[in-house]
Amino acid sequence: MGASLRALRALVLLAGFYLLGLVLLAALAAADWAGFTWLHGPVAAKVLIVTVVLAIPIVRGMFMLRTPDPDPLPGIAVTDEHEPALWAAVREIAEQVGTRAPDEILLIDEVNAAVSEDARLLGLRPGTRRLYVGLPLMAGLDEMQLRAVLAHEMGHYANLDTRLTPLIARGRAQLIRTVAHFHERADDKVAKERAKQEKKAGKRLAQGKKAKEIDTTGEGAMYRAMAAIYTAYGKFYLRASLSGARRQELAADLAAVRIAGRDATASALRELNALDAAHDFYLRCYATIGLGSSLMPPAGQFFGGFRTMLAARHDELDGARTELSDEPASPYDSHPALAERVARIEALPDDGRAGQPGTARPSLELLADADASVAALEPAVLNPTLLTMERVSWEELVHAAMLGHSGRRASAVQEALAAEGVADPGLAAALDAIDADPTLRWRLADRFPKSEEAAAATGRVAREFARPVVRRALGRLVEGELIERGVARWQLSWSRSATLGYPAGDFTDRLDEALDAAVADQSDTEPLRKLVLAP
């Protein structure tokens, strides 16, 4: 579908919003006419009041024409002077695609690249073009893959997709506003009726009478019915506009293939799928792991550590590169399913530009100083509160965060011991209590969640279910004791989860044997005491 037809469709969809409003206003006017023609007095007046009240949100939605200009995404604006190689690549790709290059480039904190244009006059007048490039995206792509991504974005410019975005966004905004107005009025009516009934109920209770149950059923029904009409049109509007958006994505993919090649484009999409999941994992398990202790990674490493993790877990991400979603994220997702996009690209004829992903230089080498750019991103996008937190090394950060985690696990064991009457629920006191009454171990296991099988078991079978629970509980106390004595420490790993580092040699094997002895039928806590508690 050409740009003219797409613009016409966008105008028709927007006009449909106004047509719907006019039809509803005409229906309300007809209700007024019928009321004054066939009804008289208070009933006709009530009909008029209801129709006027319903008409207000419709009129507001129709005539609040201006939608607020979207703010640029937070990031670092880079100039030609500061990043000549990146700008040269973008301009070269824009020329190859056959479109005007962006006026601004911003480096952002997402695994994504995007374009926008501040078009005016319903998209007829071009405006400032912005290209957003995610530094986490660049961290995982080579230069040819990045060129494919950039060619895709320039394809949106060439196809005038960004020129039509404000027009489509205006219709969405007006639908959302109108529906919100109706729901606000419905909620307000329900709240007033509830307050009214609660006041009456309070008076009846004060008089010693039984209060009626609060019932607001039916209140605001007319408002919600009007909202439902607009919501139905809104769903049609979104499906119609987003189906076009999906075709735009496929057309932009073809632009990427033409400029960067079939294989580079397909591998970029596969890599993007892996990077997206990896970045979420990185933020959750590395960058923000110390926030509970008001600790942050070293300066410049909140986003910078992502590259280190990617290098350590490269092979682990192979599954995400091959297992692509074959369904859009939702019926209203503007992008086709990733599996469909890759399949379409890989089905194209071989263009003679085959190459192994990663054989080109890393895309971050397009930046004059990648480390400086990654560091500059922190004050540009992070919450100011985070920037005031103490900065520590990655090793200290992981140890402090995991210390809190292991402390919480040990607290659960200590609470269970306290519930069994152990006054000082540390490791030494726990072992003393077990020596005094070995059955304490099985009662302790009862303090923790059980499976249905474990709960139904009795006798020796019950003890076999309880044994690993007690062993795990003692192990948590041992962890706390060793960390407190400075014998053990949580260790950072970029390739796997953090692990507790024990003394060298056969310490781990001896610890396993000591824990086994403590939970054996004939309990023996002496090995554990000698290994952990001895001076």
Secondary structure, 3 states (H helix, E strand, C coil): CCHHHHHHHHHHHHHHHHHHHHHHHHHHHHHHHHHHHHCCCHHHHHHHHHHHHHHHHHHHHHHCCCCCCCCCCCCEEECCCCCHHHHHHHHHHHHHHCCCCCCEEEEECCCCEEEEECCECCCCECCCEEEEEEHHHHHHCEHHHHHHHHHHHHHHHHCCHHHHHHHHHHHHHHHHHHHHHHHHHHHHHHHHHHHHHHHHHHHHHHCCCCCCCCCCCCCCHHHHHHHHHHHHHHHHHHHHHHHHHHHHHHHHHHHHHHHHCHHHHHHHHHHHHHHHHHHHHHHHHHHCCCHHHCEECCCCCCCCHHHHHHHHCCHHHHHHHHCCCCCCCCCCCCCCCHHHHHHHHHCCCCCCCCCCCCCCCEHHHHCCCHHHHHHHHHHHHCCHHHHCCEECCHHHHHHHHHHHHHHHHHHHHHHHHHHCCCCCCCHHHHHHHHHHCCCHHHHHHCCCCCCHHHHHCCHHHHHHHHHHHHHHHHHHHHHHHHHHCCCCEEECCCCCCCEEECCCCCHHHHHHHHHHHHCCCCCCCHHHHHHHHCC
